[in-house]
Amino acid sequence: MDRNDGYPCGDQSPLVTPVDSNAVQSELFVVHRAAVDIYREQLARFVTEVSGYPVTYQPEVFEAMRDIGDIQLKATMSKLLKDVPRYVAHFT
């Protein structure tokens, strides 16, 4: 799930539920990228403050966390979701 800048619901992410009778009988793997980014921003702020680094390092720490997360997501998808259809939902 992705959100564009200016998303009207602030830090809230839409709830994704199955709407199809076939989907109810299977599992859904949902990644709320925007919600994860909010958490990473908070974590990056915490890490830089606790470590005593200047606040100017926060964006660099955040981007490193995002890069690691992307690598982990690709690895998870390649192992668990190899032949599963994928969709990206954009909320504006």
N, C-alpha and C positions, 0 to 999 in steps of 0.2 A: 504494500500500500504506500503510495507516494502522495505528498501534498505539495502544492506550489506555494511560493511566497504569497502572503496575503490571504492565506486560507482562513475563512471566517470563524472557525471554531477554535482558534488559538492552539493550545497544547493538546487538545482532544483528538483522538483518532476514531474514525468510524468503526462501529461494530460490524464485522463481516459474519453473516450467517448463511448457511446453505439455503438456496431457494428452489432447488430442484430435487425431486424425490430420489434420484440416483445419488446426489451429493450427500444426502442425509445418511446413507448407508455406508459412506466411506469417510476417510479422514481428510481434513484440510490442513495444509501447512501455510500459514499466513505470516508474512514478515511486514511489520509496520515500520518501514524505514524511517519515517519522520519521528515516530515515537522513540525509536532507538537513538536517533540523533539527539533528541532532547536529553535523554539519559547520558549519552556520551559527553555532551556539552557540560552537564553538571559534574560528571566524573572528571573531566579534564580540568575544570575549575578547582575541584577538590585536590586532585593530584598536584597541580602547580602550587596551590596554597600550602599544602602539607609539606611538600618537598622544599619549599622556600624559593622556588623559581620565580622570576618576574612574571607578571600577568601576561606579558607579551608572548610567552611560550604556550599559552593556552590553545590558540588555534593550531599550532604545530602538533601538540599532544592530541587534540581532537582529530585532526586529519590522520595521524598514525593509528588511532583507535578505529577510525572508519576504514582504513586500508586493511587492517587485520580482520575486521568484521566481514568485509567483502570477500577476503580469501576464505574465511571460515564458512561463509554462506555458500560459496561456489563448491567447496569440498563437500558440504552437507548435501547440497542438491545433486551432485554427481554420484554420491553413494546411495542416498535414500530416494531420490526422485528422478532416477535416470530416464524412465519412459513415461513420465507423468506430464500431462499438458500443463503449461505455465501461462499465467495471465498477469498483467500489470494493470492495476486500477489507479487512475489519477483523479484526485479530488481537487477542484479549483473553487 
